[in-house]
Amino acid sequence: MQSAARPVSAIPAPRRGRDSPPGGIQAEGPPIIKHLGLAEYAPTYAAMRRFTETRSAATPDELWVLEHAPVYTVGVAGRKEHFPRGSKIPLERVDRGGQITYHGPGQAVVYALVDLAQRSLTVRAMVTAIEQAVINTLAAHDVRAERKSGAPGVYVGGAKIAALGLRVRRGCCYHGVALNVDMDLAPFSAIDPCGYPGLAVTQTSALGVATGTHELGGQLARCIARLIKNK
């Protein structure tokens, strides 16, 4: 497994003021991409909520690319029967959709802080764009990935390689997607990933992709930015 990225010391606040587009309306360009390194989950989650609560129509969208220290996160629909069995990894209840998943070093996480209303995007369209960005990113590395009906995320040969979940408040979304790159997959065996008992998971390093977590996360973020730029 590759070494973890450096911890971040601070999470950025929404960008405002003289850098905002004239007229108080957000430009229809691509989101700002920020690489945050290795970040603890709780303060990052708080920062996403704070960003969304305090942003204005003039606040540019952002995509945060990072890795997390080991943590399980459970969405609003989470049920205890899917929770960890005999694990000491911390668990965080959060306000995204979906069930339980695992985050850890070697997983490329991209959080999408996007004003859906400004971009005329529905939640479904945003989810589809994120899934397509994962599919396109993997295709660039000769990995064929696909969606699965009724089960959000991206799969390779029936095994889940990317999980996603969003929350929308005031017409803006946050949370995002986690792509397994080069990580310890064992913690997934202690849960029912995304609420599916026995769901297989995989990662890019097991599929012959040598590109590291930081670079793949950047590629994925840039692909998401392209897909939503002109929506």
C-alpha positions in Angstrom: 0.0 0.0 0.0 1.2 3.5 -0.8 2.1 5.9 2.0 -0.7 8.2 3.2 -0.8 11.8 2.3 0.2 14.6 4.7 -2.5 15.6 7.2 -4.2 18.9 6.5 -4.2 21.6 9.2 -7.2 23.5 8.1 -10.3 23.2 5.8 -10.9 26.2 3.5 -13.9 28.5 4.0 -16.1 29.5 1.1 -14.5 31.9 -1.3 -16.1 35.3 -1.5 -15.5 39.0 -2.1 -13.5 40.5 -5.0 -12.9 37.1 -6.6 -16.7 36.6 -7.1 -18.2 37.1 -10.5 -19.9 40.5 -11.2 -23.6 40.8 -10.4 -23.4 38.3 -7.5 -24.0 35.3 -9.8 -21.7 32.3 -9.9 -19.8 31.9 -13.1 -20.8 28.8 -15.1 -17.3 27.6 -15.3 -15.8 24.5 -13.7 -15.6 24.2 -9.9 -12.4 25.0 -8.0 -10.4 21.8 -7.3 -8.6 21.7 -3.9 -6.3 18.9 -2.7 -6.5 18.5 1.1 -4.3 15.5 1.7 -5.1 13.2 4.6 -8.0 14.7 6.6 -9.9 13.5 9.7 -13.5 12.8 8.8 -15.4 14.8 11.5 -13.8 18.2 10.9 -14.1 17.7 7.1 -17.8 16.8 7.5 -18.3 19.9 9.6 -16.5 22.0 7.0 -18.7 20.8 4.2 -21.8 21.7 6.2 -20.4 25.1 7.1 -19.4 25.8 3.5 -22.9 24.9 2.3 -24.7 26.9 5.0 -22.6 30.1 4.5 -22.2 30.1 0.7 -24.0 32.6 -1.4 -24.9 32.7 -5.1 -21.5 34.3 -5.7 -19.6 31.4 -4.1 -17.8 29.3 -6.6 -18.4 25.6 -6.5 -15.6 23.5 -5.1 -14.4 19.9 -5.4 -12.3 18.7 -2.4 -9.9 15.8 -3.2 -8.6 14.0 -0.1 -8.1 10.7 1.8 -9.5 9.9 5.2 -8.0 8.2 8.3 -9.9 4.9 8.9 -13.6 5.5 9.6 -17.0 4.0 8.9 -19.7 6.5 7.9 -23.5 5.7 8.0 -26.1 7.6 6.0 -29.6 8.6 7.1 -31.0 5.3 6.0 -28.4 3.3 7.9 -29.6 0.2 9.8 -27.7 -1.4 12.6 -27.8 -4.9 11.1 -25.2 -3.6 8.5 -22.9 -2.1 11.1 -19.4 -3.3 11.9 -18.9 -6.6 13.6 -16.0 -6.7 16.0 -14.2 -3.6 14.6 -12.5 -0.8 16.6 -12.6 1.6 13.7 -14.7 4.7 14.6 -18.2 5.1 13.2 -19.7 8.4 12.2 -23.4 9.0 11.5 -23.8 11.6 8.8 -26.6 13.3 6.8 -25.9 11.9 3.3 -28.1 9.3 1.6 -27.4 5.6 1.7 -26.2 3.0 4.2 -22.7 2.3 5.6 -19.3 2.5 3.9 -15.7 2.6 4.9 -13.0 5.2 4.2 -9.3 4.8 4.7 -5.9 5.8 3.4 -5.4 4.7 -0.2 -9.0 5.7 -1.2 -9.5 8.8 -3.4 -12.4 10.8 -2.0 -13.9 13.7 -4.0 -16.4 15.9 -2.2 -18.7 17.9 -4.5 -19.8 21.2 -3.1 -22.0 22.3 -6.0 -24.9 24.7 -6.4 -27.3 22.4 -8.3 -29.8 25.2 -8.8 -27.3 27.5 -10.4 -26.2 24.8 -12.8 -29.8 23.6 -13.4 -28.9 20.1 -12.2 -31.2 17.7 -10.5 -29.9 15.4 -7.8 -30.3 12.4 -10.2 -28.3 14.3 -12.9 -25.5 15.1 -10.4 -25.3 11.4 -9.3 -25.2 10.3 -12.9 -22.4 12.8 -13.7 -20.4 11.6 -10.7 -20.9 7.9 -11.7 -20.0 8.7 -15.4 -16.8 10.6 -14.2 -15.7 7.4 -12.4 -16.5 5.3 -15.4 -14.6 7.7 -17.7 -11.6 7.9 -15.4 -11.3 4.2 -15.1 -11.7 3.8 -18.9 -8.7 6.0 -19.4 -6.7 3.3 -17.5 -8.2 0.5 -19.6 -10.7 -0.6 -16.8 -14.3 -1.2 -17.9 -16.7 -0.1 -15.2 -20.4 0.1 -15.1 -23.5 1.2 -13.1 -25.8 -1.3 -11.4 -29.6 -0.7 -11.5 -31.0 0.3 -8.1 -27.6 0.4 -6.5 -25.8 3.7 -6.8 -22.1 3.6 -7.3 -19.7 2.1 -9.9 -18.8 -1.6 -10.3 -16.2 -3.7 -12.0 -17.1 -7.3 -12.7 -19.8 -7.1 -10.1 -17.5 -5.8 -7.4 -18.0 -2.2 -6.1 -15.1 0.1 -6.7 -16.7 3.5 -6.0 -19.4 4.4 -3.5 -21.3 7.7 -3.5 -23.8 9.7 -1.5 -25.1 13.3 -1.5 -27.0 15.6 0.7 -28.8 18.7 -0.7 -29.5 21.8 1.3 -30.6 25.2 0.0 -30.3 23.8 -3.5 -26.6 22.9 -3.0 -25.1 19.5 -2.6 -22.2 18.2 -0.5 -20.6 14.8 0.3 -19.5 13.0 -2.9 -17.7 9.9 -4.1 -15.0 7.5 -2.8 -12.9 5.5 -5.3 -10.9 2.5 -4.0 -7.4 2.9 -5.2 -4.7 1.2 -3.1 -6.1 0.5 0.4 -6.7 -2.2 3.0 -10.0 -3.6 2.0 -10.3 -5.8 5.1 -12.6 -3.3 7.0 -15.2 -3.8 4.3 -15.6 -7.4 5.5 -16.8 -6.3 8.9 -19.9 -4.5 7.4 -22.5 -5.0 4.8 -21.1 -2.4 2.3 -23.8 0.0 1.3 -26.3 -2.3 3.0 -25.7 -5.3 0.8 -24.5 -8.4 2.7 -21.6 -10.1 1.0 -21.1 -7.4 -1.5 -17.6 -7.8 -3.1 -15.4 -4.7 -3.3 -12.3 -4.1 -5.4 -9.8 -1.4 -6.1 -7.8 -0.1 -9.0 -4.4 -1.5 -7.8 -5.9 -5.0 -8.0 -6.9 -4.3 -11.6 -3.5 -3.4 -12.9 -3.6 0.4 -12.5 -0.4 1.7 -11.1 -1.5 5.3 -10.8 -1.6 6.5 -7.1 -4.4 7.8 -5.0 -3.5 11.5 -5.2 -3.2 11.5 -9.0 -6.4 9.4 -9.6 -8.3 11.6 -7.2 -7.2 14.6 -9.3 -8.2 12.9 -12.5 -11.6 12.1 -11.1 -12.2 15.6 -9.9 -11.2 17.1 -13.2 -13.6 14.7 -15.0 -16.5 15.7 -12.7 -15.7 19.3 -13.3 -15.9 18.9 -17.1 -19.1 17.0 -16.9 -21.0 19.6 -14.9 -19.4 22.7 -16.4 -22.0 23.3 -19.0 -25.0 21.7 -17.5 
